[in-house]
Amino acid sequence: MKKTKKIPVWFPYLSEIYIKNRTLVAKYKGGEFSESVDSISNVMIYGATCPLSQDILEMSIQKNIPICFHRRNMCNVVWIGGGVSGNKTDILSKQILFREHKTKRRHIAYKLLDAKFKSMSWLVNYPIDFNAKLSTKQMRIIEARHARNYWKKYYGLLRADGTRRGQRNSLKTTLDAVSKFMSGIVLRWISYHRLSPQHAYLHEPTDYPSLVYDLMEPYRGYVEKVVFNAMKKIQKDDNTEKDYLGYVISEVESYLDEIVYVDATRQLVTFQELIHGSVIALRAYFVNDAHRYIVPVPGKPKGGRPKKTGYRLYGRSAGKTDFWKQAELQGCKHKEFLDYI
């Protein structure tokens, strides 16, 4: 008999949680949950939460189900569990070993930057000298040059003073706030899948959550295009500076809820699930479910054999009816990003 695969679960703004007949029951912002405790691998509780009963705490210890409490922009989380113990996957060890392995680290860095450059192709061209054979250091040099060109053009078209790394102004403040907003989402999923936020592949330091900024790279161009369009509209409507941030964040939130087609897994998912997917894909590479790190990005239907990604996203799968028609429509919505895909 095939063993049932255990699933991780997360509850945003939990209002009620209890155990009934070996079933975990929960109510949270956005829905309700009911599942056998034997089918759960770990639990993450995000945001404000209700008190946890003794039954829940004992379940965590007896069934070896760790419970994680997380808040946005916090790289340190609170864990409830039975202490340190061995397991078959040992994700953390593999994450660090891959970081120390020159070839694997270069592969991950290449995939992240390749996706990043494609996401920014709406504004600047993909760097012609970028390829998978470069060292990680050489890739970072090309990235720095590409970023200078990108931000010079970005600021110029918005008629904004300064640069992305320069003194604070309305545009920089807005971009920093959006980056913080996005980093909180990425950090949530990194913590959820029990990876170390401090051990990255592109960004060297380990004294801040560098993996968060690694996994944001593939999606920067898409989100920054939303910010760009929002700022253009604000300039056209002649809104005051105090109106910038709220409006832009609202536009980004709406964009995260939009449906995109992912050719890697042949699914329709929300853009926010792509961000979660970048963590799932990295985990699949660590545990050898995939031989390559395949970053989920917006795409268009291509036909042919499905890719062996080693993971699925939390979205719709291909089926009959009008799936391919919808996928074509979603691909057209991101046409300006897809020339290099």
C-alpha positions as CSV (number, residue, x, y, z in Angstrom):
1,M,0.0,0.0,0.0
2,K,1.4,3.4,-1.0
3,K,2.2,5.6,1.9
4,T,0.2,8.8,2.0
5,K,2.3,11.9,1.5
6,K,2.1,14.3,4.4
7,I,1.2,17.9,3.7
8,P,2.2,21.2,5.3
9,V,-0.6,23.6,6.3
10,W,-0.7,27.3,7.1
11,F,-3.3,29.5,8.8
12,P,-3.3,33.3,8.4
13,Y,-5.0,35.1,11.3
14,L,-6.2,32.0,13.1
15,S,-9.4,32.4,15.1
16,E,-10.1,28.9,16.3
17,I,-8.2,25.6,16.4
18,Y,-8.9,22.3,18.1
19,I,-8.6,18.5,17.7
20,K,-11.7,16.3,17.3
21,N,-11.5,12.6,16.8
22,R,-7.9,12.7,15.6
23,T,-8.8,15.5,13.2
24,L,-7.3,19.0,13.3
25,V,-10.0,21.6,12.8
26,A,-9.2,25.3,12.3
27,K,-10.9,28.5,11.3
28,Y,-8.8,31.3,9.8
29,K,-9.1,34.4,7.7
30,G,-10.3,33.2,4.4
31,G,-11.6,29.7,5.2
32,E,-11.8,26.6,7.4
33,F,-9.6,23.5,7.6
34,S,-10.3,19.9,8.6
35,E,-7.7,17.1,8.2
36,S,-6.4,14.0,10.0
37,V,-3.4,14.8,12.1
38,D,-1.6,11.8,10.6
39,S,-1.5,13.5,7.2
40,I,0.0,16.8,8.4
41,S,3.8,17.4,8.2
42,N,4.0,20.9,9.8
43,V,1.8,23.9,10.6
44,M,2.5,27.6,10.2
45,I,0.4,30.2,11.9
46,Y,0.7,33.7,10.5
47,G,-0.4,37.0,12.0
48,A,-2.6,37.4,15.0
49,T,-3.8,34.1,16.5
50,C,-6.1,32.6,19.1
51,P,-4.7,30.8,22.2
52,L,-3.6,27.2,21.6
53,S,-5.0,24.4,23.8
54,Q,-3.0,21.7,25.6
55,D,-4.3,19.2,23.0
56,I,-2.7,21.1,20.2
57,L,0.6,21.3,22.0
58,E,0.6,17.6,22.8
59,M,-0.3,16.8,19.2
60,S,2.8,18.7,18.1
61,I,5.1,16.7,20.4
62,Q,3.5,13.2,20.0
63,K,3.0,13.4,16.3
64,N,6.3,15.3,15.6
65,I,4.4,18.1,13.9
66,P,6.3,21.3,14.3
67,I,4.2,24.5,14.7
68,C,5.8,27.8,13.4
69,F,4.6,31.3,14.4
70,H,5.6,34.0,11.9
71,R,5.1,37.7,11.4
72,R,5.9,39.7,8.2
73,N,9.5,40.9,8.0
74,M,10.7,38.8,10.9
75,C,13.5,36.4,9.9
76,N,13.4,34.7,13.3
77,V,10.3,32.7,14.0
78,V,8.9,30.9,17.0
79,W,8.8,27.1,16.8
80,I,6.9,24.5,18.9
81,G,8.3,21.0,18.4
82,G,10.0,18.0,20.0
83,G,13.5,19.4,19.7
84,V,16.1,18.6,17.1
85,S,15.7,15.2,15.5
86,G,16.9,13.5,12.3
87,N,14.8,13.0,9.2
88,K,15.2,11.6,5.7
89,T,15.3,14.9,3.9
90,D,17.2,17.2,6.3
91,I,16.6,20.2,4.1
92,L,18.8,22.6,6.1
93,S,21.9,20.5,5.6
94,K,21.3,20.2,1.9
95,Q,20.7,23.9,1.6
96,I,24.1,24.7,3.1
97,L,25.9,21.8,1.2
98,F,24.5,23.2,-2.1
99,R,25.7,26.6,-1.1
100,E,29.2,25.3,-0.6
101,H,29.1,23.2,-3.8
102,K,30.5,25.5,-6.6
103,T,28.6,23.9,-9.5
104,K,25.3,23.7,-7.8
105,R,25.6,27.3,-6.4
106,R,26.4,28.6,-9.9
107,H,23.4,26.7,-11.3
108,I,21.0,28.2,-8.8
109,A,22.5,31.7,-9.3
110,Y,22.2,31.4,-13.1
111,K,18.6,30.3,-12.9
112,L,17.6,33.2,-10.6
113,L,19.4,35.8,-12.7
114,D,18.2,34.4,-16.0
115,A,14.6,34.7,-14.7
116,K,15.3,38.2,-13.4
117,F,16.7,39.5,-16.7
118,K,13.7,38.1,-18.6
119,S,11.3,39.8,-16.1
120,M,13.1,43.2,-16.8
121,S,13.1,42.8,-20.6
122,W,10.1,45.2,-20.8
123,L,12.6,48.0,-20.1
124,V,16.2,46.8,-21.0
125,N,17.5,44.0,-23.1
126,Y,18.7,40.7,-21.8
127,P,22.5,40.9,-21.3
128,I,24.1,39.2,-24.3
129,D,27.2,38.1,-22.4
130,F,25.3,36.3,-19.7
131,N,25.4,32.5,-19.7
132,A,25.4,29.4,-17.5
133,K,29.2,28.9,-17.8
134,L,30.1,32.0,-15.9
135,S,31.2,31.9,-12.3
136,T,28.9,33.3,-9.7
137,K,31.1,36.3,-9.2
138,Q,31.1,37.0,-13.0
139,M,27.3,36.7,-13.0
140,R,27.1,39.3,-10.2
141,I,29.3,41.7,-12.1
142,I,26.9,41.5,-15.1
143,E,23.9,41.9,-12.8
144,A,25.4,45.1,-11.4
145,R,25.9,46.6,-14.9
146,H,22.5,45.5,-16.0
147,A,20.9,47.1,-12.8
148,R,22.7,50.4,-13.5
149,N,21.2,50.5,-17.0
150,Y,17.8,49.4,-15.8
151,W,17.5,52.0,-13.0
152,K,18.9,54.8,-15.1
153,K,16.2,54.2,-17.7
154,Y,13.5,53.6,-15.1
155,Y,14.2,56.8,-13.2
156,G,14.6,58.7,-16.5
157,L,11.2,57.7,-17.9
158,L,9.5,58.7,-14.6
159,R,11.4,62.0,-14.6
160,A,12.6,61.2,-11.1
161,D,15.7,62.7,-9.5
162,G,18.5,60.5,-8.1
163,T,19.2,56.8,-8.5
164,R,17.9,53.6,-6.9
165,R,20.8,53.5,-4.5
166,G,20.9,57.3,-4.0
167,Q,19.3,59.7,-1.6
168,R,15.7,59.1,-0.5
169,N,12.9,60.5,-2.7
170,S,9.3,59.7,-3.4
171,L,10.1,57.0,-6.0
172,K,12.8,55.4,-3.9
173,T,10.6,55.4,-0.8
174,T,7.8,53.7,-2.8
175,L,10.1,51.1,-4.3
176,D,11.6,50.3,-0.9
177,A,8.2,49.9,0.6
178,V,7.1,47.5,-2.2
179,S,10.4,45.6,-1.7
180,K,9.6,45.2,2.0
181,F,6.1,44.1,1.2
182,M,7.4,41.4,-1.2
183,S,10.2,40.3,1.1
184,G,7.6,39.6,3.8
185,I,5.8,37.2,1.5
186,V,9.0,35.4,0.5
187,L,10.2,35.1,4.1
188,R,6.9,33.5,5.0
189,W,7.4,30.6,2.6
190,I,11.1,30.2,3.4
191,S,10.2,29.8,7.1
192,Y,7.2,27.6,6.2
193,H,9.4,25.1,4.4
194,R,12.0,25.2,7.1
195,L,14.9,26.7,5.0
196,S,17.4,29.1,6.4
197,P,16.7,32.7,5.4
198,Q,20.4,33.6,5.9
199,H,22.0,31.1,3.5
200,A,21.7,32.3,-0.1
201,Y,23.4,31.7,-3.5
202,L,23.6,35.1,-5.1
203,H,23.9,37.3,-2.0
204,E,26.9,36.5,0.1
205,P,26.2,37.7,3.7
206,T,24.7,35.5,6.3
207,D,23.9,38.2,8.8
208,Y,20.6,39.2,7.2
209,P,17.9,37.1,5.4
210,S,19.8,37.0,2.1
211,L,17.8,34.0,0.6
212,V,14.7,36.2,0.7
213,Y,16.4,38.6,-1.7
214,D,17.7,35.7,-3.9
215,L,14.2,34.4,-4.4
216,M,12.7,37.8,-5.1
217,E,15.0,38.3,-8.1
218,P,12.9,36.4,-10.7
219,Y,9.8,38.5,-10.0
220,R,11.3,42.0,-9.6
221,G,10.7,43.1,-13.2
222,Y,7.1,42.2,-13.1
223,V,6.3,44.0,-9.9
224,E,8.5,47.0,-10.8
225,K,6.5,47.3,-14.0
226,V,3.3,47.6,-11.9
227,V,5.0,50.3,-9.8
228,F,6.1,52.1,-12.9
229,N,2.6,52.1,-14.4
230,A,1.1,53.2,-11.1
231,M,3.6,56.1,-10.8
232,K,2.9,57.1,-14.4
233,K,-0.8,57.3,-13.6
234,I,-0.2,59.3,-10.5
235,Q,1.9,61.8,-12.4
236,K,-0.8,62.0,-15.0
237,D,-3.5,62.6,-12.4
238,D,-1.2,65.1,-10.6
239,N,-1.7,63.4,-7.2
240,T,0.3,64.7,-4.2
241,E,3.2,62.7,-2.8
242,K,1.3,61.4,0.2
243,D,-1.0,59.6,-2.2
244,Y,1.9,57.6,-3.8
245,L,2.5,54.7,-1.4
246,G,-1.1,53.6,-0.6
247,Y,-2.1,53.6,-4.3
248,V,1.0,51.7,-5.4
249,I,0.8,49.0,-2.7
250,S,-2.9,48.5,-3.6
251,E,-1.9,48.1,-7.3
252,V,0.8,45.5,-6.3
253,E,-1.7,43.6,-4.1
254,S,-4.1,43.4,-7.0
255,Y,-1.4,42.2,-9.3
256,L,-0.4,39.4,-6.9
257,D,-4.0,38.1,-7.2
258,E,-4.0,38.0,-11.0
259,I,-3.9,34.7,-12.8
260,V,-0.9,33.7,-14.8
261,Y,0.0,30.7,-16.8
262,V,3.1,28.7,-15.7
263,D,4.5,26.6,-18.5
264,A,6.9,24.8,-16.2
265,T,4.0,23.0,-14.5
266,R,1.3,23.7,-17.0
267,Q,-0.9,25.4,-14.4
268,L,-2.9,28.6,-14.0
269,V,-2.0,30.2,-10.6
270,T,-2.1,33.5,-8.9
271,F,1.1,35.6,-9.2
272,Q,1.5,35.3,-5.5
273,E,1.7,31.5,-5.8
274,L,4.7,31.9,-8.2
275,I,6.6,33.5,-5.3
276,H,5.7,30.5,-3.1
277,G,6.6,28.3,-6.0
278,S,10.2,29.6,-6.1
279,V,10.7,28.2,-2.6
280,I,9.0,24.9,-3.5
281,A,11.1,24.6,-6.6
282,L,14.3,25.1,-4.6
283,R,13.2,22.5,-2.1
284,A,12.5,20.0,-5.0
285,Y,16.1,20.6,-6.2
286,F,17.5,20.0,-2.7
287,V,15.8,16.7,-2.2
288,N,16.5,15.5,-5.8
289,D,12.9,15.5,-6.9
290,A,14.3,17.6,-9.8
291,H,17.7,17.4,-11.5
292,R,17.6,21.2,-12.1
293,Y,16.3,24.2,-10.3
294,I,13.3,25.2,-12.5
295,V,12.0,28.6,-11.4
296,P,8.2,29.0,-12.0
297,V,7.6,32.2,-14.0
298,P,4.8,33.6,-16.2
299,G,4.8,31.9,-19.6
300,K,2.8,30.8,-22.6
301,P,1.7,27.3,-23.8
302,K,4.4,25.6,-25.9
303,G,3.2,22.0,-26.2
304,G,5.6,19.1,-26.2
305,R,6.4,16.9,-23.3
306,P,5.8,18.2,-19.7
307,K,8.9,19.3,-17.9
308,K,10.1,17.2,-15.0
309,T,10.0,19.9,-12.4
310,G,9.6,17.7,-9.4
311,Y,6.9,20.0,-7.9
312,R,3.4,21.4,-8.4
313,L,2.1,24.8,-7.5
314,Y,-1.1,25.5,-5.5
315,G,-3.2,26.4,-8.5
316,R,-5.3,25.0,-11.3
317,S,-3.9,22.1,-13.4
318,A,-4.5,21.5,-17.1
319,G,-7.8,19.9,-17.9
320,K,-10.4,19.8,-20.6
321,T,-12.8,22.7,-21.2
322,D,-11.1,26.0,-21.9
323,F,-7.8,25.7,-20.0
324,W,-5.6,26.2,-23.1
325,K,-7.7,29.2,-24.2
326,Q,-7.3,30.8,-20.8
327,A,-3.6,30.0,-20.8
328,E,-3.1,31.8,-24.2
329,L,-5.0,34.8,-22.9
330,Q,-2.9,35.0,-19.7
331,G,0.3,34.6,-21.9
332,C,-0.9,37.6,-24.0
333,K,-1.3,39.7,-20.9
334,H,2.4,39.2,-20.2
335,K,3.6,39.3,-23.8
336,E,6.1,42.1,-23.2
337,F,8.0,39.9,-20.8
338,L,7.9,36.7,-22.9
339,D,10.2,37.5,-25.9
340,Y,13.1,35.8,-24.1
341,I,11.1,32.8,-22.8
